[in-house]
Amino acid sequence: MALEKVGGVWLKTGKDGRKFFSGEVELEGRGGPRVRLFVFKNEEKEPGSKQPDYRIMRGDDELHRGVIL
């Protein structure tokens, strides 16, 4: 299976000091609709659990300006 670039993310720091990723992906290849994504560390993960290490949220730029999750 060949990998195809669909977007990118940047490491940012929120007002609360927590780091997260912010970026965009194209849904239908080049020129397709773009979706804004935010990736946050799963602060509620318990050791040994099958919960994800990070959570991906869909939203807009306003989402990361306040207190998040």
Backbone as CSV, one residue per row, in Angstrom:
resi,resn,N_x,N_y,N_z,CA_x,CA_y,CA_z,C_x,C_y,C_z
1,MET,0.848,-1.177,0.000,0.000,0.000,0.000,0.892,1.239,0.000
2,ALA,0.682,2.099,-0.940,1.471,3.327,-1.041,0.878,4.402,-0.132
3,LEU,1.738,5.163,0.481,1.286,6.267,1.324,1.077,7.509,0.473
4,GLU,0.050,8.255,0.780,-0.263,9.488,0.069,-0.374,10.622,1.074
5,LYS,0.321,11.716,0.819,0.226,12.887,1.690,-1.157,13.497,1.550
6,VAL,-1.825,13.699,2.689,-3.167,14.295,2.668,-3.247,15.566,3.499
7,GLY,-2.161,15.937,4.148,-2.186,17.144,4.965,-0.973,17.227,5.862
8,GLY,-1.060,18.101,6.848,0.042,18.286,7.785,-0.447,18.893,9.078
9,VAL,0.367,18.756,10.125,0.042,19.324,11.428,1.245,20.073,11.978
10,TRP,0.977,21.028,12.846,2.000,21.829,13.491,1.832,21.703,14.997
11,LEU,2.935,21.651,15.722,2.906,21.600,17.183,2.674,23.007,17.716
12,LYS,1.673,23.151,18.591,1.324,24.447,19.166,1.197,24.323,20.676
13,THR,1.144,25.453,21.360,0.939,25.484,22.801,-0.298,26.325,23.090
14,GLY,-1.263,25.753,23.820,-2.483,26.451,24.171,-2.244,27.454,25.287
15,LYS,-3.234,28.292,25.554,-3.124,29.282,26.628,-2.923,28.633,27.986
16,ASP,-3.399,27.392,28.127,-3.230,26.680,29.401,-1.873,25.990,29.502
17,GLY,-1.012,26.145,28.476,0.330,25.591,28.498,0.452,24.182,27.920
18,ARG,-0.686,23.555,27.623,-0.634,22.204,27.060,-0.310,22.257,25.572
19,LYS,0.470,21.281,25.124,0.837,21.203,23.713,-0.194,20.376,22.954
20,PHE,-0.405,20.730,21.681,-1.320,19.997,20.817,-0.897,20.217,19.378
21,PHE,-1.430,19.412,18.487,-1.177,19.563,17.066,-2.400,20.194,16.407
22,SER,-2.143,21.033,15.408,-3.202,21.687,14.654,-2.847,21.577,13.177
23,GLY,-3.832,21.247,12.340,-3.534,21.140,10.919,-4.766,20.897,10.087
24,GLU,-4.530,20.510,8.834,-5.609,20.257,7.888,-5.329,18.974,7.129
25,VAL,-6.411,18.314,6.696,-6.304,17.189,5.773,-7.279,17.415,4.626
26,GLU,-6.897,16.928,3.445,-7.778,16.973,2.280,-8.503,15.646,2.209
27,LEU,-9.815,15.684,2.133,-10.615,14.470,2.197,-10.637,13.662,0.910
28,GLU,-10.556,14.304,-0.228,-10.694,13.591,-1.502,-9.499,13.830,-2.406
29,GLY,-8.301,13.846,-1.840,-7.107,14.080,-2.641,-6.889,15.548,-2.929
30,ARG,-5.952,15.814,-3.812,-5.597,17.202,-4.132,-6.791,17.982,-4.646
31,GLY,-7.002,19.144,-4.057,-8.106,20.003,-4.473,-9.437,19.670,-3.825
32,GLY,-9.472,18.623,-3.020,-10.714,18.235,-2.357,-10.997,19.114,-1.153
33,PRO,-12.144,18.903,-0.517,-12.474,19.693,0.671,-11.466,19.459,1.792
34,ARG,-11.182,20.502,2.558,-10.225,20.416,3.667,-10.959,20.427,4.999
35,VAL,-10.414,19.679,5.935,-10.985,19.625,7.280,-9.893,20.028,8.264
36,ARG,-10.227,20.921,9.179,-9.304,21.392,10.215,-9.316,20.375,11.350
37,LEU,-8.123,19.920,11.774,-8.001,18.928,12.842,-7.145,19.445,13.987
38,PHE,-7.454,18.965,15.181,-6.665,19.238,16.374,-6.402,17.903,17.054
39,VAL,-5.170,17.678,17.478,-4.797,16.410,18.106,-4.288,16.711,19.514
40,PHE,-4.960,16.110,20.514,-4.635,16.345,21.917,-4.212,15.047,22.589
41,LYS,-3.275,15.128,23.510,-2.910,13.965,24.297,-4.122,13.552,25.139
42,ASN,-4.362,12.259,25.250,-5.474,11.753,26.038,-5.072,11.776,27.512
43,GLU,-5.450,12.825,28.201,-5.073,13.018,29.599,-5.787,12.047,30.538
44,GLU,-6.837,11.372,30.053,-7.618,10.470,30.897,-7.242,9.001,30.717
45,LYS,-6.223,8.728,29.890,-5.828,7.339,29.635,-5.236,6.719,30.892
46,GLU,-5.695,5.525,31.196,-5.187,4.798,32.352,-4.142,3.794,31.882
47,PRO,-3.075,3.589,32.654,-2.030,2.641,32.256,-2.617,1.261,31.956
48,GLY,-2.180,0.656,30.868,-2.637,-0.667,30.495,-3.967,-0.707,29.775
49,SER,-4.630,0.442,29.633,-5.932,0.465,28.963,-5.739,0.458,27.447
50,LYS,-6.815,0.190,26.740,-6.776,0.196,25.276,-7.271,1.524,24.704
51,GLN,-7.333,2.538,25.538,-7.737,3.864,25.075,-6.627,4.434,24.185
52,PRO,-6.990,5.321,23.266,-5.957,5.925,22.404,-5.035,6.847,23.199
53,ASP,-3.797,6.987,22.732,-2.841,7.898,23.362,-3.181,9.357,23.061
54,TYR,-3.760,9.591,21.881,-4.128,10.938,21.455,-5.553,10.912,20.919
55,ARG,-6.228,12.055,21.003,-7.587,12.199,20.479,-7.577,13.231,19.357
56,ILE,-8.280,12.925,18.287,-8.357,13.818,17.130,-9.728,14.479,17.128
57,MET,-9.717,15.799,17.080,-10.954,16.575,17.086,-11.047,17.355,15.780
58,ARG,-12.249,17.511,15.274,-12.486,18.308,14.079,-13.080,19.632,14.530
59,GLY,-12.641,20.731,13.954,-13.177,22.015,14.364,-12.590,23.161,13.579
60,ASP,-12.664,24.362,14.172,-12.107,25.540,13.528,-11.081,26.186,14.450
61,ASP,-10.457,27.257,14.005,-9.390,27.900,14.778,-9.852,28.409,16.139
62,GLU,-11.112,28.733,16.281,-11.612,29.236,17.551,-11.493,28.197,18.654
63,LEU,-11.485,26.920,18.294,-11.471,25.835,19.265,-10.252,25.881,20.181
64,HIS,-9.087,26.240,19.646,-7.873,26.173,20.460,-7.568,27.460,21.216
65,ARG,-8.423,28.452,21.155,-8.135,29.717,21.817,-8.547,29.738,23.275
66,GLY,-9.443,28.862,23.676,-9.894,28.831,25.057,-9.388,27.589,25.770
67,VAL,-10.040,27.239,26.850,-9.674,26.029,27.585,-10.289,24.851,26.844
68,ILE,-9.487,23.839,26.618,-9.948,22.708,25.809,-9.823,21.419,26.590
69,LEU,-10.820,20.616,26.489,-10.820,19.258,27.017,-10.037,19.125,28.278
